[in-house]
Amino acid sequence: MQQFYLGMDVCADYTQLSFFNQQTKEPESICQLNTVDTYLLPNVAFFGEEAKRWYVGSEALEHRFHQQGTMLEQVVEKLDSTERMIFQEEAYTYEDVLLVILRGHIMDFLNRYEDGKIERMVVTVYRYSNALFRVLHMLQDELGLYGQQFFIIGHTSAYLHFIFQQPESLRNNSVGLFDYGPEGLEFYRVDIARRTTPQVVTVVHKDFRQHLGFYRIYDDKRELDQRFLDIVQEVLKEAYMSAVYLTGVGFSEPWAKASQNALCEGRRVFVGQNIYTKGACYAAYIGSHVINPNKYIVNAEDMVHSDVGILSGDSANSFIPIARGGREWYNMRGKIYVCLDDTNRVEILYKNHYSQEAMREIIEIHGLPSRPNKTTRLSLEVEMYSGNKGAVIIRDEGFGKLYPTTNKIYRKEFRLDREG
């Protein structure tokens, strides 16, 4: 049986897939067999009335000209729509259609092997979306992937996984990334503070979408090049970079001439459309949401900068984490159980990764029945709403048949320190 570690990058118009090549120890991007000239798998679906079946990606674009049916495009943008469509007497939402598309992309690859099996899969996305995450977790269930076999990371994490698997000489100094996608140009710079233990990896994000929107690629190419050159000169003044990566469909045409010459002075420059999917593939093979947490602390947007836990005693060494930080807020979750000992209080500790300072908070739990010591069993769970806002949810779990649960739930919201 061939076991695959897959990385998937889900964007609005396209999906990209890669698998980890066990011989070369490198990710390889996947294309559809009928379009081997591109790794961009279109997020479109076509239901053919004659064949009574779904076609996805480039096959959908091809079959719509050969038979009657329904073509569905801009599916990701329409995920929040309540519209329902009927195919073969079955109702579909746009979430259902995206599930068909993503499953089709994956099965198109797996069906090339008689005994192919996914060992672990990591999906990377541009930003968090409730609807998109619902689809991805439905995909997880359909693929039969459980626990650490499947997780979702942001583009920033995928980028970090990618560059930290490249030769170390490329990150002797800062590393830059220009992402010119359908929403416009954005820039990310990775700075590494090597004198700290663990080393702090800071991702600086600059939004140039207003200065260089995607529509500009249809303008005069010399003007486009000049606009980009102005941005390049601005960011180069702020830090020295050993390497710069250019990604996104905006860079698919060779218009960047003067700007790329400026970038190439004293540094390596790479152009590629598959940085995020390859980064996700590295994460799948390594089996971690983030780069080595024992060696690096990541300071970036959407990342939670603190651990949330409790103290089991008076010493700081008695810290028991409920949820570990250092990852995207939507990946920060955890649950523990405690038994109260002659108290109705729980002391929560918020421990900042950078300053190592801890903020303590006492939560008093009222309304529980009187029980003997250590027979009030509580569950403590953390859920996050953003990089610094979340809540501790406390539930009375009872203590077996002797002391049944009251089903009481307590919620304490908190705000974390974002300073690093």
LONURO-589273 format. One record per residue (C-alpha): x, y, z; residue in one letter. Coordinates in nm, 3 decimals. Layout:
BEGIN
+---------+---------+---------+---+
|      xx |      yy |      zz | r |
+---------+---------+---------+---+
|       X |       Y |       Z | A |
...
+---------+---------+---------+---+
END
This chain:
BEGIN
+---------+---------+---------+---+
|      xx |      yy |      zz | r |
+---------+---------+---------+---+
|   0.000 |   0.000 |   0.000 | M |
|   0.129 |   0.344 |  -0.095 | Q |
|   0.083 |   0.599 |   0.182 | Q |
|   0.062 |   0.964 |   0.082 | F |
|   0.118 |   1.284 |   0.274 | Y |
|  -0.089 |   1.548 |   0.096 | L |
|  -0.086 |   1.927 |   0.103 | G |
|  -0.385 |   2.117 |  -0.034 | M |
|  -0.418 |   2.491 |  -0.094 | D |
|  -0.782 |   2.598 |  -0.133 | V |
|  -0.830 |   2.941 |  -0.288 | C |
|  -1.130 |   3.108 |  -0.446 | A |
|  -1.075 |   3.008 |  -0.808 | D |
|  -0.827 |   2.722 |  -0.782 | Y |
|  -0.708 |   2.441 |  -0.562 | T |
|  -0.353 |   2.307 |  -0.561 | Q |
|  -0.245 |   1.963 |  -0.443 | L |
|   0.097 |   1.819 |  -0.367 | S |
|   0.226 |   1.491 |  -0.229 | F |
|   0.547 |   1.418 |  -0.045 | F |
|   0.788 |   1.215 |  -0.257 | N |
|   0.951 |   0.966 |  -0.021 | Q |
|   1.252 |   0.919 |  -0.252 | Q |
|   1.342 |   1.283 |  -0.309 | T |
|   1.213 |   1.398 |   0.031 | K |
|   1.043 |   1.688 |  -0.145 | E |
|   0.679 |   1.776 |  -0.221 | P |
|   0.563 |   1.736 |  -0.579 | E |
|   0.269 |   1.930 |  -0.719 | S |
|  -0.019 |   1.741 |  -0.880 | I |
|  -0.191 |   1.829 |  -1.205 | C |
|  -0.497 |   1.679 |  -1.372 | Q |
|  -0.400 |   1.425 |  -1.636 | L |
|  -0.565 |   1.619 |  -1.918 | N |
|  -0.394 |   1.948 |  -1.824 | T |
|  -0.038 |   1.858 |  -1.734 | V |
|   0.082 |   2.211 |  -1.812 | D |
|  -0.064 |   2.363 |  -1.494 | T |
|  -0.091 |   2.277 |  -1.125 | Y |
|  -0.391 |   2.508 |  -1.080 | L |
|  -0.700 |   2.288 |  -1.044 | L |
|  -1.009 |   2.500 |  -1.121 | P |
|  -1.276 |   2.504 |  -0.849 | N |
|  -1.560 |   2.447 |  -1.095 | V |
|  -1.809 |   2.164 |  -1.139 | A |
|  -2.030 |   2.049 |  -1.425 | F |
|  -2.322 |   1.812 |  -1.390 | F |
|  -2.373 |   1.632 |  -1.718 | G |
|  -2.735 |   1.545 |  -1.789 | E |
|  -2.647 |   1.272 |  -2.039 | E |
|  -2.387 |   1.097 |  -1.825 | A |
|  -2.578 |   1.176 |  -1.502 | K |
|  -2.254 |   1.249 |  -1.323 | R |
|  -2.028 |   1.526 |  -1.191 | W |
|  -1.712 |   1.649 |  -1.360 | Y |
|  -1.473 |   1.878 |  -1.175 | V |
|  -1.180 |   2.102 |  -1.260 | G |
|  -1.051 |   2.096 |  -1.616 | S |
|  -1.280 |   1.800 |  -1.699 | E |
|  -1.578 |   2.020 |  -1.613 | A |
|  -1.448 |   2.293 |  -1.844 | L |
|  -1.412 |   2.036 |  -2.121 | E |
|  -1.740 |   1.845 |  -2.086 | H |
|  -1.964 |   2.151 |  -2.075 | R |
|  -1.904 |   2.181 |  -2.451 | F |
|  -1.988 |   1.817 |  -2.521 | H |
|  -2.319 |   1.760 |  -2.343 | Q |
|  -2.612 |   1.937 |  -2.185 | Q |
|  -2.583 |   2.013 |  -1.818 | G |
|  -2.521 |   2.273 |  -1.549 | T |
|  -2.192 |   2.455 |  -1.501 | M |
|  -2.118 |   2.587 |  -1.151 | L |
|  -1.846 |   2.849 |  -1.106 | E |
|  -1.742 |   3.092 |  -0.828 | Q |
|  -1.839 |   2.819 |  -0.585 | V |
|  -1.615 |   2.934 |  -0.298 | V |
|  -1.751 |   3.289 |  -0.319 | E |
|  -2.108 |   3.153 |  -0.297 | K |
|  -2.061 |   2.928 |   0.007 | L |
|  -2.281 |   3.150 |   0.225 | D |
|  -2.567 |   3.134 |  -0.025 | S |
|  -2.885 |   2.955 |   0.086 | T |
|  -2.966 |   2.854 |  -0.271 | E |
|  -3.041 |   2.487 |  -0.328 | R |
|  -3.001 |   2.310 |  -0.661 | M |
|  -3.150 |   1.978 |  -0.764 | I |
|  -2.945 |   1.717 |  -0.949 | F |
|  -3.074 |   1.362 |  -0.990 | Q |
|  -3.355 |   1.443 |  -0.745 | E |
|  -3.098 |   1.534 |  -0.479 | E |
|  -3.064 |   1.883 |  -0.330 | A |
|  -2.720 |   2.049 |  -0.328 | Y |
|  -2.598 |   2.366 |  -0.160 | T |
|  -2.278 |   2.540 |  -0.271 | Y |
|  -2.108 |   2.375 |   0.025 | E |
|  -2.209 |   2.037 |  -0.117 | D |
|  -2.078 |   2.136 |  -0.459 | V |
|  -1.741 |   2.245 |  -0.319 | L |
|  -1.719 |   1.912 |  -0.139 | L |
|  -1.777 |   1.739 |  -0.473 | V |
|  -1.500 |   1.950 |  -0.629 | I |
|  -1.239 |   1.896 |  -0.359 | L |
|  -1.315 |   1.525 |  -0.333 | R |
|  -1.287 |   1.504 |  -0.712 | G |
|  -0.944 |   1.670 |  -0.714 | H |
|  -0.815 |   1.424 |  -0.453 | I |
|  -0.968 |   1.111 |  -0.606 | M |
|  -0.834 |   1.206 |  -0.948 | D |
|  -0.489 |   1.168 |  -0.794 | F |
|  -0.550 |   0.864 |  -0.572 | L |
|  -0.718 |   0.668 |  -0.853 | N |
|  -0.385 |   0.665 |  -1.037 | R |
|  -0.265 |   0.411 |  -0.781 | Y |
|  -0.422 |   0.075 |  -0.705 | E |
|  -0.348 |   0.087 |  -0.335 | D |
|  -0.306 |   0.461 |  -0.266 | G |
|  -0.401 |   0.578 |   0.083 | K |
|  -0.378 |   0.914 |   0.256 | I |
|  -0.170 |   0.892 |   0.571 | E |
|  -0.200 |   1.259 |   0.664 | R |
|  -0.338 |   1.566 |   0.491 | M |
|  -0.293 |   1.936 |   0.564 | V |
|  -0.513 |   2.201 |   0.404 | V |
|  -0.403 |   2.564 |   0.387 | T |
|  -0.640 |   2.856 |   0.335 | V |
|  -0.607 |   3.230 |   0.278 | Y |
|  -0.840 |   3.322 |   0.561 | R |
|  -1.084 |   3.165 |   0.807 | Y |
|  -1.440 |   3.106 |   0.691 | S |
|  -1.710 |   2.916 |   0.881 | N |
|  -1.861 |   2.778 |   0.563 | A |
|  -1.527 |   2.675 |   0.413 | L |
|  -1.419 |   2.504 |   0.735 | F |
|  -1.749 |   2.313 |   0.745 | R |
|  -1.677 |   2.181 |   0.396 | V |
|  -1.320 |   2.088 |   0.487 | L |
|  -1.435 |   1.894 |   0.792 | H |
|  -1.695 |   1.714 |   0.579 | M |
|  -1.410 |   1.627 |   0.345 | L |
|  -1.211 |   1.500 |   0.642 | Q |
|  -1.499 |   1.270 |   0.740 | D |
|  -1.543 |   1.140 |   0.385 | E |
|  -1.172 |   1.061 |   0.359 | L |
|  -1.179 |   0.883 |   0.695 | G |
|  -0.899 |   1.094 |   0.845 | L |
|  -0.903 |   1.135 |   1.222 | Y |
|  -0.715 |   1.328 |   1.488 | G |
|  -0.371 |   1.438 |   1.373 | Q |
|  -0.427 |   1.287 |   1.028 | Q |
|  -0.597 |   1.608 |   0.915 | F |
|  -0.561 |   1.972 |   1.007 | F |
|  -0.606 |   2.317 |   0.857 | I |
|  -0.346 |   2.594 |   0.862 | I |
|  -0.327 |   2.948 |   0.725 | G |
|  -0.112 |   3.063 |   0.436 | H |
|   0.135 |   3.215 |   0.681 | T |
|   0.198 |   2.881 |   0.852 | S |
|   0.229 |   2.708 |   0.515 | A |
|   0.481 |   2.971 |   0.402 | Y |
|   0.685 |   2.921 |   0.720 | L |
|   0.686 |   2.545 |   0.677 | H |
|   0.808 |   2.595 |   0.321 | F |
|   1.096 |   2.835 |   0.389 | I |
|   1.218 |   2.644 |   0.696 | F |
|   1.261 |   2.336 |   0.477 | Q |
|   1.478 |   2.528 |   0.229 | Q |
|   1.858 |   2.559 |   0.263 | P |
|   1.947 |   2.760 |   0.573 | E |
|   2.156 |   3.001 |   0.364 | S |
|   1.832 |   3.138 |   0.217 | L |
|   1.724 |   3.261 |   0.560 | R |
|   2.052 |   3.394 |   0.695 | N |
|   1.868 |   3.725 |   0.702 | N |
|   1.500 |   3.809 |   0.655 | S |
|   1.293 |   3.632 |   0.389 | V |
|   1.030 |   3.808 |   0.179 | G |
|   0.719 |   3.692 |  -0.004 | L |
|   0.512 |   3.888 |  -0.254 | F |
|   0.170 |   3.729 |  -0.307 | D |
|  -0.013 |   3.876 |  -0.607 | Y |
|  -0.348 |   3.699 |  -0.613 | G |
|  -0.700 |   3.784 |  -0.725 | P |
|  -0.742 |   4.021 |  -0.429 | E |
|  -0.428 |   4.217 |  -0.511 | G |
|  -0.069 |   4.236 |  -0.387 | L |
|   0.036 |   4.152 |  -0.032 | E |
|   0.383 |   4.127 |   0.118 | F |
|   0.511 |   3.912 |   0.404 | Y |
|   0.856 |   3.938 |   0.563 | R |
|   0.993 |   3.676 |   0.800 | V |
|   1.242 |   3.803 |   1.060 | D |
|   1.427 |   3.557 |   1.284 | I |
|   1.566 |   3.669 |   1.621 | A |
|   1.847 |   3.417 |   1.661 | R |
|   1.980 |   3.550 |   1.990 | R |
|   1.673 |   3.439 |   2.182 | T |
|   1.597 |   3.088 |   2.309 | T |
|   1.368 |   2.974 |   2.163 | P |
|   1.416 |   3.189 |   1.854 | Q |
|   1.133 |   3.433 |   1.778 | V |
|   1.005 |   3.423 |   1.421 | V |
|   0.811 |   3.740 |   1.338 | T |
|   0.599 |   3.770 |   1.024 | V |
|   0.550 |   4.131 |   0.911 | V |
|   0.250 |   4.177 |   0.683 | H |
|   0.200 |   4.472 |   0.447 | K |
|  -0.120 |   4.512 |   0.247 | D |
|  -0.063 |   4.665 |  -0.096 | F |
|  -0.398 |   4.565 |  -0.244 | R |
|  -0.508 |   4.927 |  -0.278 | Q |
|  -0.181 |   5.021 |  -0.448 | H |
|  -0.165 |   4.720 |  -0.678 | L |
|  -0.501 |   4.556 |  -0.730 | G |
|  -0.532 |   4.249 |  -0.946 | F |
|  -0.706 |   4.447 |  -1.221 | Y |
|  -0.372 |   4.621 |  -1.283 | R |
|  -0.238 |   4.316 |  -1.467 | I |
|  -0.459 |   4.425 |  -1.759 | Y |
|  -0.296 |   4.771 |  -1.767 | D |
|   0.015 |   4.875 |  -1.949 | D |
|   0.287 |   4.630 |  -1.841 | K |
|   0.550 |   4.902 |  -1.807 | R |
|   0.326 |   5.095 |  -1.570 | E |
|   0.255 |   4.774 |  -1.376 | L |
|   0.628 |   4.708 |  -1.352 | D |
|   0.692 |   5.062 |  -1.228 | Q |
|   0.419 |   5.039 |  -0.963 | R |
|   0.566 |   4.715 |  -0.838 | F |
|   0.918 |   4.861 |  -0.847 | L |
|   0.806 |   5.145 |  -0.618 | D |
|   0.673 |   4.887 |  -0.370 | I |
|   0.990 |   4.676 |  -0.398 | V |
|   1.210 |   4.975 |  -0.322 | Q |
|   0.994 |   5.061 |  -0.022 | E |
|   1.021 |   4.717 |   0.142 | V |
|   1.389 |   4.674 |   0.060 | L |
|   1.468 |   4.984 |   0.266 | K |
|   1.316 |   4.828 |   0.577 | E |
|   1.522 |   4.508 |   0.607 | A |
|   1.788 |   4.310 |   0.427 | Y |
|   1.645 |   3.989 |   0.281 | M |
|   1.847 |   3.682 |   0.182 | S |
|   1.569 |   3.553 |  -0.042 | A |
|   1.242 |   3.675 |  -0.191 | V |
|   0.961 |   3.460 |  -0.327 | Y |
|   0.700 |   3.569 |  -0.579 | L |
|   0.374 |   3.375 |  -0.589 | T |
|   0.019 |   3.421 |  -0.713 | G |
|  -0.142 |   3.422 |  -1.057 | V |
|  -0.049 |   3.790 |  -1.097 | G |
|   0.312 |   3.679 |  -1.147 | F |
|   0.227 |   3.407 |  -1.400 | S |
|   0.317 |   3.641 |  -1.689 | E |
|   0.676 |   3.775 |  -1.721 | P |
|   0.596 |   4.146 |  -1.682 | W |
|   0.820 |   4.217 |  -1.378 | A |
|   1.146 |   4.328 |  -1.539 | K |
|   1.288 |   4.643 |  -1.373 | A |
|   1.129 |   4.541 |  -1.043 | S |
|   1.276 |   4.192 |  -1.057 | Q |
|   1.619 |   4.332 |  -1.142 | N |
|   1.600 |   4.543 |  -0.826 | A |
|   1.497 |   4.239 |  -0.623 | L |
|   1.784 |   4.029 |  -0.758 | C |
|   2.054 |   4.268 |  -0.636 | E |
|   2.225 |   4.080 |  -0.352 | G |
|   1.960 |   3.816 |  -0.292 | R |
|   1.800 |   3.506 |  -0.441 | R |
|   1.459 |   3.546 |  -0.606 | V |
|   1.222 |   3.257 |  -0.676 | F |
|   0.893 |   3.257 |  -0.867 | V |
|   0.642 |   2.977 |  -0.803 | G |
|   0.270 |   2.919 |  -0.784 | Q |
|   0.286 |   2.629 |  -0.539 | N |
|   0.459 |   2.763 |  -0.228 | I |
|   0.157 |   2.724 |   0.000 | Y |
|   0.059 |   2.374 |  -0.111 | T |
|   0.421 |   2.258 |  -0.077 | K |
|   0.439 |   2.416 |   0.270 | G |
|   0.121 |   2.232 |   0.368 | A |
|   0.274 |   1.912 |   0.229 | C |
|   0.584 |   1.958 |   0.448 | Y |
|   0.352 |   2.010 |   0.746 | A |
|   0.169 |   1.688 |   0.661 | A |
|   0.492 |   1.491 |   0.645 | Y |
|   0.633 |   1.644 |   0.964 | I |
|   0.296 |   1.613 |   1.140 | G |
|   0.284 |   1.955 |   1.303 | S |
|   0.065 |   2.264 |   1.280 | H |
|   0.366 |   2.492 |   1.322 | V |
|   0.741 |   2.484 |   1.272 | I |
|   0.938 |   2.321 |   1.556 | N |
|   0.776 |   2.471 |   1.872 | P |
|   1.076 |   2.368 |   2.083 | N |
|   1.305 |   2.587 |   1.875 | K |
|   1.082 |   2.867 |   1.743 | Y |
|   0.807 |   3.097 |   1.867 | I |
|   0.595 |   3.241 |   1.587 | V |
|   0.468 |   3.597 |   1.608 | N |
|   0.217 |   3.652 |   1.326 | A |
|  -0.136 |   3.760 |   1.252 | E |
|  -0.403 |   3.508 |   1.356 | D |
|  -0.152 |   3.340 |   1.589 | M |
|  -0.232 |   3.310 |   1.959 | V |
|   0.061 |   3.429 |   2.167 | H |
|  -0.027 |   3.268 |   2.500 | S |
|  -0.097 |   2.931 |   2.659 | D |
|  -0.416 |   2.902 |   2.863 | V |
|  -0.421 |   2.666 |   3.159 | G |
|  -0.456 |   2.620 |   3.533 | I |
|  -0.226 |   2.587 |   3.831 | L |
|  -0.242 |   2.259 |   4.021 | S |
|  -0.052 |   2.414 |   4.312 | G |
|   0.117 |   2.735 |   4.421 | D |
|   0.428 |   2.690 |   4.205 | S |
|   0.455 |   2.819 |   3.848 | A |
|   0.590 |   2.474 |   3.762 | N |
|   0.248 |   2.330 |   3.839 | S |
|   0.100 |   2.486 |   3.524 | F |
|  -0.132 |   2.250 |   3.337 | I |
|  -0.224 |   2.374 |   2.988 | P |
|  -0.579 |   2.357 |   2.861 | I |
|  -0.475 |   2.483 |   2.518 | A |
|  -0.131 |   2.565 |   2.380 | R |
|  -0.072 |   2.887 |   2.187 | G |
|   0.175 |   2.941 |   1.905 | G |
|  -0.076 |   2.848 |   1.635 | R |
|  -0.374 |   2.996 |   1.456 | E |
|  -0.662 |   3.083 |   1.684 | W |
|  -0.891 |   2.839 |   1.507 | Y |
|  -0.642 |   2.561 |   1.581 | N |
|  -0.604 |   2.648 |   1.948 | M |
|  -0.829 |   2.416 |   2.139 | R |
|  -0.805 |   2.182 |   2.431 | G |
|  -0.994 |   2.025 |   2.717 | K |
|  -0.900 |   1.899 |   3.062 | I |
|  -1.087 |   1.762 |   3.363 | Y |
|  -1.037 |   1.867 |   3.725 | V |
|  -1.188 |   1.770 |   4.059 | C |
|  -1.242 |   2.053 |   4.306 | L |
|  -1.090 |   2.010 |   4.652 | D |
|  -1.278 |   2.208 |   4.917 | D |
|  -1.326 |   2.512 |   4.692 | T |
|  -1.560 |   2.657 |   4.434 | N |
|  -1.280 |   2.844 |   4.259 | R |
|  -1.072 |   2.771 |   3.952 | V |
|  -0.756 |   2.972 |   3.887 | E |
|  -0.687 |   3.032 |   3.518 | I |
|  -0.338 |   3.128 |   3.400 | L |
|  -0.264 |   3.304 |   3.069 | Y |
|   0.107 |   3.259 |   2.995 | K |
|   0.262 |   3.484 |   2.728 | N |
|   0.524 |   3.311 |   2.510 | H |
|   0.743 |   3.618 |   2.464 | Y |
|   0.749 |   3.796 |   2.795 | S |
|   0.691 |   3.477 |   2.995 | Q |
|   0.462 |   3.691 |   3.207 | E |
|   0.147 |   3.529 |   3.335 | A |
|  -0.192 |   3.680 |   3.402 | M |
|  -0.398 |   3.507 |   3.668 | R |
|  -0.775 |   3.508 |   3.691 | E |
|  -0.999 |   3.354 |   3.957 | I |
|  -1.332 |   3.211 |   3.841 | I |
|  -1.587 |   3.146 |   4.114 | E |
|  -1.838 |   2.878 |   4.031 | I |
|  -2.175 |   2.932 |   4.195 | H |
|  -2.484 |   2.716 |   4.201 | G |
|  -2.325 |   2.374 |   4.231 | L |
|  -2.473 |   2.133 |   4.488 | P |
|  -2.280 |   2.056 |   4.803 | S |
|  -2.061 |   1.751 |   4.747 | R |
|  -1.772 |   1.589 |   4.934 | P |
|  -1.421 |   1.699 |   4.846 | N |
|  -1.293 |   1.583 |   4.506 | K |
|  -1.635 |   1.467 |   4.387 | T |
|  -1.716 |   1.783 |   4.189 | T |
|  -1.569 |   1.702 |   3.851 | R |
|  -1.544 |   1.983 |   3.598 | L |
|  -1.435 |   2.002 |   3.237 | S |
|  -1.247 |   2.312 |   3.126 | L |
|  -1.236 |   2.391 |   2.756 | E |
|  -1.088 |   2.682 |   2.559 | V |
|  -1.239 |   2.826 |   2.243 | E |
|  -1.095 |   3.122 |   2.053 | M |
|  -1.274 |   3.385 |   1.844 | Y |
|  -0.961 |   3.566 |   1.717 | S |
|  -0.591 |   3.594 |   1.790 | G |
|  -0.651 |   3.750 |   2.131 | N |
|  -1.016 |   3.689 |   2.223 | K |
|  -1.162 |   3.370 |   2.357 | G |
|  -1.347 |   3.202 |   2.641 | A |
|  -1.302 |   2.932 |   2.900 | V |
|  -1.606 |   2.704 |   2.913 | I |
|  -1.657 |   2.519 |   3.239 | I |
|  -1.907 |   2.231 |   3.261 | R |
|  -2.024 |   2.039 |   3.563 | D |
|  -1.956 |   1.676 |   3.472 | E |
|  -2.085 |   1.526 |   3.797 | G |
|  -1.915 |   1.227 |   3.958 | F |
|  -2.060 |   0.907 |   3.824 | G |
|  -2.396 |   0.783 |   3.949 | K |
|  -2.331 |   0.901 |   4.302 | L |
|  -2.336 |   1.270 |   4.213 | Y |
|  -2.499 |   1.322 |   3.873 | P |
|  -2.425 |   1.630 |   3.666 | T |
|  -2.638 |   1.943 |   3.698 | T |
|  -2.563 |   2.022 |   3.329 | N |
|  -2.458 |   2.370 |   3.437 | K |
|  -2.226 |   2.553 |   3.196 | I |
|  -2.016 |   2.858 |   3.285 | Y |
|  -1.846 |   3.079 |   3.029 | R |
|  -1.569 |   3.325 |   3.110 | K |
|  -1.450 |   3.542 |   2.823 | E |
|  -1.093 |   3.671 |   2.816 | F |
|  -0.866 |   3.897 |   2.616 | R |
|  -0.501 |   3.806 |   2.573 | L |
|  -0.198 |   4.033 |   2.557 | D |
|  -0.081 |   4.058 |   2.194 | R |
|   0.252 |   4.219 |   2.277 | E |
|   0.550 |   4.009 |   2.185 | G |
+---------+---------+---------+---+
END
